[in-house]
Structures are given as C-alpha cells and as structure tokens.
Amino acid sequence: MNQKTNADQKALNPTDNASRNEKGINLLLDIPLQVSVEVGRARILVRDLLQMQEGTLIELEKLAGEPLDLYVNSRLIARGEAVVVNEKFGLRLTDVVSPSERIENLGS
C-alpha cells in the first residue's frame, strides 16, 4: 500500500520538473516580438495632414530631454534615452516598468 502516484514521484524529483520548465521556457525564446521606441505623439486635423510637405514641422507633446518610451508588442515596457551605437540609434534604459505595473496595464 505504499505506492506513490506519478504526481508524488514528480514532486520528489525536482530536477525533472526544472528540466520540463526549462524546455517550456526555451520554446518561448524564439517567438518574435515587435519592439518600437516612441519619441512623442501629436494630434492633427485631416486638413493639416493633407497640407504636409517636405520641411513641415510637427510639434510633439513630449518635451525635449524627456525619456523615450520603449514598447514591446504595443505595451510600455521601459523608458530611456537615445544613444548612438556604431552610427545607429539605440536606447539606454533608465526606467523599466515593474512586472506588476505591466500586468495592471494589460486591460488598458
């Protein structure tokens, strides 16, 4: 009567559970994500949009020097400052949104 169930045996062997969890996480590592950096936003009228031409300036709501927003799949993940790396733009993260804040923002 001392038979153990599969669940009991799995609980007794944590390396099996860790191995399964690692395999599950590894499946997620190759999923592509859309990453974008937002400099700022503006609202304009259709009239103004139709009149745009080279040299047109659009004033953004964000002030110069404010951190840029980093979005992953349209969700705010972090903020940072623009940098140049090998003649390309990059973002140095200065503030990462906490996991609890990310979960709170899922509904919005």
C-alpha positions as CSV (number, residue, x, y, z in Angstrom):
1,M,0.0,0.0,0.0
2,N,3.0,2.3,-0.2
3,Q,2.6,3.0,-3.9
4,K,3.3,6.6,-5.0
5,T,1.3,8.4,-7.6
6,N,3.0,10.0,-10.6
7,A,2.5,13.4,-9.1
8,D,4.2,12.2,-5.9
9,Q,7.1,10.9,-7.8
10,K,7.4,14.1,-9.8
11,A,7.3,16.2,-6.7
12,L,10.1,14.1,-5.2
13,N,12.3,14.6,-8.3
14,P,12.7,18.4,-8.7
15,T,15.3,18.1,-11.4
16,D,12.6,16.5,-13.7
17,N,10.3,19.5,-13.0
18,A,13.1,22.0,-13.6
19,S,14.1,20.3,-16.8
20,R,10.4,20.4,-18.1
21,N,10.1,24.1,-17.1
22,E,13.3,24.9,-18.9
23,K,12.1,23.2,-22.0
24,G,8.8,25.1,-21.8
25,I,10.6,28.4,-21.5
26,N,13.0,27.6,-24.3
27,L,10.0,27.2,-26.6
28,L,9.1,30.8,-25.9
29,L,12.6,32.2,-26.5
30,D,12.3,32.1,-30.3
31,I,8.9,34.0,-30.5
32,P,9.5,37.2,-32.4
33,L,8.3,40.4,-30.7
34,Q,7.7,43.9,-32.2
35,V,9.9,46.4,-30.4
36,S,9.4,50.2,-31.0
37,V,10.6,53.4,-29.5
38,E,8.2,56.3,-29.3
39,V,9.7,59.8,-29.5
40,G,6.4,61.6,-28.9
41,R,2.8,62.0,-30.2
42,A,0.7,64.7,-31.7
43,R,-2.9,65.1,-32.8
44,I,-3.5,66.9,-36.0
45,L,-6.5,67.6,-38.3
46,V,-7.0,65.8,-41.6
47,R,-6.7,69.3,-43.2
48,D,-3.2,69.7,-41.7
49,L,-2.2,66.1,-42.7
50,L,-3.2,66.8,-46.3
51,Q,-1.1,70.0,-46.4
52,M,2.1,68.4,-45.2
53,Q,5.1,68.6,-47.4
54,E,8.9,68.4,-47.0
55,G,10.0,70.7,-44.3
56,T,6.7,70.6,-42.4
57,L,7.3,70.6,-38.6
58,I,5.0,68.7,-36.2
59,E,5.2,69.7,-32.6
60,L,5.1,66.6,-30.3
61,E,3.6,66.6,-26.8
62,K,6.8,65.3,-25.2
63,L,9.3,67.8,-24.1
64,A,13.0,67.8,-25.3
65,G,15.0,65.8,-22.8
66,E,12.1,63.6,-21.6
67,P,12.8,59.9,-21.7
68,L,11.6,58.0,-24.8
69,D,9.1,55.2,-24.4
70,L,10.0,51.5,-25.3
71,Y,7.1,49.4,-26.3
72,V,7.1,45.6,-26.9
73,N,4.0,44.4,-28.8
74,S,2.4,47.8,-28.1
75,R,2.9,47.5,-24.3
76,L,5.0,50.1,-22.5
77,I,8.0,48.2,-21.0
78,A,10.6,50.8,-20.3
79,R,11.8,54.4,-20.8
80,G,15.2,55.5,-21.8
81,E,17.5,58.0,-23.5
82,A,18.5,57.9,-27.2
83,V,22.2,57.0,-27.8
84,V,24.2,56.4,-31.0
85,V,25.9,53.0,-31.3
86,N,28.0,52.2,-34.4
87,E,26.3,55.0,-36.3
88,K,22.8,53.6,-35.4
89,F,20.3,54.9,-32.9
90,G,19.9,52.9,-29.7
91,L,18.1,53.3,-26.4
92,R,19.8,53.2,-23.0
93,L,17.1,52.1,-20.5
94,T,16.7,54.4,-17.5
95,D,13.5,53.1,-16.1
96,V,11.9,49.6,-16.5
97,V,8.2,49.2,-15.8
98,S,7.7,46.8,-13.0
99,P,6.0,43.4,-13.8
100,S,3.1,44.4,-11.5
101,E,2.6,47.6,-13.5
102,R,2.7,45.7,-16.8
103,I,0.0,43.3,-15.6
104,E,-2.2,46.3,-14.4
105,N,-1.8,47.9,-17.9
106,L,-2.9,44.7,-19.7
107,G,-6.5,45.8,-19.6
108,S,-5.9,49.3,-21.0
